[in-house]
Amino acid sequence: VQSRNLEPGDLLKVVAETEVGALSRAEILALIIKRPESLGFYTSQDVDKAIQQAARAAFLRPPPAQGPEKLGPLSIWWRKPPTIVEAAPEVQKMCMAGDVLESISGTSVLGAGRDQVIQLLRGQHTMRFQSGGAVDQIQAAAFVAQSRDEQEPEWIGPLHVSWSRPFPIVLGIKEEVATNFLASACGSGEITAWGDVNFRDRTRSEILRIIAQCKGTLQTRALVYKELELAADALVSDCPVVTSDDRPSLEWVGPLRLLWTQPPTVVEARSETVGLLKKGVCLGDVIVALGDVSVGAMPRKQILEGLANGQQLVMRPGTIRDQFRGAAGMLLAESGGPPQADWLGAVKLAWTKPPSVIHVKPEACSDSEELVCPGDILVAVGGQYTGGLNRHDVLALLLSPGDKLAFVPPGCDHCGAAGAALARRDQAEVEWIGGIQLLWSNPATVVQVSEDQERMGSAKVTVGGTLTVVGGQDISMADRTQVLTQMLSARQIQFSAATFDSKLRASAALALQRPGSDPEWVGSFQFAWTSPPRLVDFSVEVLIHIPQIERRDSLQSVDGCPLESGTREEVLQKLMYSKGRLLFASARFEREIRDGATIALTKQDSLADQLGPITIRWTQPPTIVWVAEYAQSNFQARLCPGDQIVRINGEPLTSAARREVLSLISAFDGRMQIARYRQGCWRLLFVKMQSHCWPFRGRYGAHATASAW
């Protein structure tokens, strides 16, 4: 054997001068027993010689117009690189269909043309082949298949194909290339395209020609799409089943049972749907697009028409919200009495009020950063509180478009209190949230705290404190609904310490809830309810924020809103939402003028009297003859000698006597009208005492002195 240079892969060609190609094993063994010395083999040298002779003959003839060219035991496709499209049995130890001719006698031919390759094959040579990929094998097999009659089914390279419509079906794939095709996942699939060329409703010959002549890659899809197309086509003209309470309907579309939400949600799937998603399709998975078009709010009929027309179904794995929605649709469709608990996807809920989690499968996922755990409470769905709802109502709520599920651990009592507040129809400016009474200012301010409510969640609560952070989000400028909605799902909340202005707001809100008294403490101020309110007393803390304040000063405005004619309730209402800008009028200068008038009344009549910083001559009307310079800053307009006072506190003085004028001045409230002679005519001027605003250093910072009234 060694003397004949035999190698593994050489073919037994002749035994006892008899060709054995078509003989059975038993017939060949019988010939060998008779004449064991008469074995003739087809060796590598024979292969090389046959190719060499075929190359010499090919050198003398023109190249083929198209298709491969036969060179002895090989058929070669003259592209770059040269590709084997068919190999006789005697050369299959060297190469197979789809392999690439890499080099000849050490010379690379990957970029060589036909003439150069044949020139090298004419002489003594050694060929080296490179294993071809699945695409090369399919293209090579397509060349060969074009020249033979159609078979059903047939092998096209590594693929076992059935020529069905609208697309050919892959019945099987050779193991060595199975990972390159989607169909391998489920053992079968459809060939939809080659590169950009779609195969829908094309014939076998058209498909083979496209594969053989065009560069590209094979596009496949799972066989389940064919079933979806047929089912959608049958359903497209049917009207959907409408439930009695207008819930989304359930419907089987081929292997998928869909809940017609927007977008549709899968509630059941048969095992053959594994090709639609890598993990397989299961409860809660969502159809998001048909081809490149999002289904979004697309109606049922349009989705079915797209599926019937072969548009590619695009799905995404379901979140826990999608699983709950799909399970709710299925549970509501079932008949029978309500159970104590139900599985909704990977989470089992007990139907308490609100529902609580009693078991979670390991594969459970969550919409939020924190996972759902046994013992957690489902307090809200889409911002709606679940505390007072029964099983049917919660399942119906889960079908709603809202995406947010709010799970909180046991002990988050603020979540339930917030939910109960949201459910109330009446919305008060001040309301109890659990054991805390909140004023809905910006930010929300604590007005009262019950004896047993020292904390809300992990946060310590004090009167005058402000609710600033809920669930990690700043809610300083949020309104009532936004704050309560955020509290529904928040595991942590944060209160800021009470400030001077927040304590004033809280005290004003509390004062509105009790019968009025005069005087009355509001925060650090004690007011007499005159118009405007007079300051009777104040705590030492006020001097830190308003150093120049004095008793008997009057509160003129809050945040720019005047209080001249405001009632107690109106003043408290403004203080309740104060941003910290309080305008007080000083009582000192007015008191000096009033006291001067009171003293002058005890004296005998005179031509003129000094009333504090002002000297008046008793003409009709009275004339100002002197004003102390320090007093000018207390009036809006500068007073000048010669000005005549025509009105005091709104009363005319044109013909008033001295004692009558002094009586009016003794009750001076800071308002007077003067007549001034300028440029040959008299002008009437209204003058009011200047008010001053001291900085109120609260949460909103220090405010500059206010402009004059």
Steps between C-alpha positions, in 0.01 A plus 500: 500500500780737590671437167191622318496834695140460613349769726183525703227621263625320186216326315480129417435510127559146361508146638592220260458738205142573614376858571363500852330844500148353479561174693375423849725429798438122477583492128823693550610273790431190285731633223774583751488147648554352155780732387636710787803605296292663225385820684523823300482838686435854385778694682599865543744463211213382281292804607784742424557335163130522409484869595824568310365340184168686533687831547703444183179438306332807655798715406420442131129594524327831580362558852133416564253784453359448849486241773774266621753315284580129539868412547512122538353408841440870590251763388637849566315830515733767362439774747759648734597291683436190279231287666431127470136444412518124453757237602508136383525233773871439426593859600279542803792424729655821361205732465122525493244717328527856630873480576734765360818431298759682710837422330666285236859384569539778757366776271187673636209506258239669723495800265598318180291466185418184300797512261757542778353208699486267197859594406616388846293179490657393164833417666594292799306649787379471857164656577403652836136563584331724755181380664200699376229647722132418492429776246768366262358149532147622429611701195700206363206266550267751331719493187474123482128488585415729207603230254289222651131437521306624801484264793270531799665536742869535404836586651644838406841480661449469876126572479217252443243714317134457412384729215175625658330838462522783588849412626715184476515308828819367658420151623844426638849641531833319515634520851828673407320814375184495711607791721500735200125479452203608706309193386743276685348615828177316428615250234322674213440841354430703187755644257373854451777674305851496360661826596248768405305280256172373644395143414126540556307301233811437285553173314777249569694596187483873586622438854789277387606751234498788752707300751749384235557837333466762775713575799310491826408305808203281569213659699280258692218518749331255731224286354259639755468813283325295233242389753458858619443621142231239432323563832513880459364474147204295627429746786549832322142524384349391834383748762678477837320349796390790722472436874200617699695766690698619196822326607764404238403171336695171491558319171712215361707606197670182387728383782454821703214598726494879501343756731412793272656771711706771330749357420369138507611278789553122487307304762570148367734347240549151361845340504572558129527877557859459621624658175336835576724571800821323604351400834168408341177696532326507836244692704548877488712521183398795284468554124679831440530525120417353161818536298621856562156634599414527869159354584449756783131589486445302177152337490447121497399484132812684382726271704332189357530636145872560556549143626297359209722692254813343647636799690771399746371473858721681751454411867664588828510301824231610744568697816322422825243765400435321170471165679246646744300650213492174303414289804224745599339467158504121524374489860211735426395276210476197729178410675453381857537649844803718584789310665697625799812553287606489133822465303559804282802396298786433739330668799224355717263755653271454798179699457528707816423873494738611361634175335817349647775286346520149650740332256746604229660265247877543442447618143280790611605836360405851612424835341691685772852481636380305805383142460160376611527290816255284697312720746504809275169679452357609164378846604436658160464425129564789263474744792162367621478369857397134541414507872123493469474279190394135480658234276287580194567875528876452537512265196299752297742772610796287389356501146529879487775668294686627811855365512585556865459229764567624853632231738604601852622291794279454808507795739488777239180644653539826309427312175157389616424841647596667171283256308203566725548876456508462121175305514321782686294723277523807723842666484568731795784749533596328825442126545611206709731248330515222755604661829633817336301806400650664190447845353526476120738791462819476293658307658233320706520614865427294813220669700432238769645163601296245694644370828580156360645629171852613573629359170372446147693209353856557617462881516450690825211746485465834685243779475615756244719247320471484121462193279782540248605157366280199421646185346826678420327780304479867597130588540544852639294654219260208440126534554284279722423233240864473392622468860243234593560303180873498570438394861299199381810314383770672705691289748674802651390858564692794643389803703704818536529666840251772594602855405372840611270540199382134493400525869307817416312317222422203725379726781276699262347178368437379855347838602246471219377173653417652841275783618661840473632706793618860517790535541623165362836331461592395145843343496736738681265800463203613713258702289205722585247456222472863392518603133786466435601264787700657783793324661427460872797283592762270349750238612872564534561282192340771282783744575746264329306535176346850540739703719312836471153372579306659788171442675206688346654473151233409245516214251437672167540214248597134455695410182382829345129449580362803701319441831339844553145366511563128552308296760669257737424204270632682193823598679554143628430360153780718358737412785424130443664515155757767583837486325657708778451859374321694777460879473467680836430872550689662789276646774771725657473802269120495494503480881722812526254703291195366687663558840594857397137568403373358829737729701404803287133440584581559867654841427341835426438609142810627319594611150710185446579168670786250468362150459809280536716557190244734330404862585157618379361858480126512562370651182201360313603253380806445731842583351825306555777742603775253599586128457793328674737353244499154663123485452507541120588131443170401662288653221464392143542858379721764659306759706588866453436819706193672356313176423142512623332196658157469340402150627597277796386136515268590209327788688506851337676784696412799280299675773592291807604671824826425689350262756304314231820450296696388807228245582534350151882499521486319836342208308741542205531177296772620264279640220470866411437725197694824452467800268825635357539836319740472208544709183193715561251220582404266780544121468343231718734219614404181687770405751512175698743386767783292362489127599811291550562130433759338718684195360321177584777239503311175459528216253459743209799713606532867597282750314608857436312800636171540315412803293258760639124454486 
